[in-house]
């Protein structure tokens, strides 16, 4: 019962987002380390948009469907947000230099800073939620 509460859902989403930020930092560091490697293609982590899509699927159905038999296939099924995993994809279509490398150091530094700020914000939110829990348990 407590594990299905809104509080635990929030903690779970924060934990998943923080884990994705750690993975994103590793990918950014790998991109920066290979900035001078010929034919290296940068990688990027996709997670937040798919998580947002899964969370929006819990909204009420756009139109209710009447299932008159248990064998009927429902029109609308919410996607479980716990099944959403971060995906690392290769950006192979672009090339910034003659040697085929597509790593832009300035963009990577901006992405690294944005990721660090996002991680710190998630850590502060998690800390605040756990502080509230400790107050309740006292």
Secondary structure, 3 states (H helix, E strand, C coil): CHHHCHHHHHHHHHHHHHHHHHHHHHHHHHHHHCCCCCCCCCEEEECHHHHHHHHHCCCCCCCCCCCCCCCCCCCCCCCCHHHCCCEEEECCCCCCCCCCCCCCHHHHHHHHHHHHHHHHHHHHHHHHHHHHHHHHHC
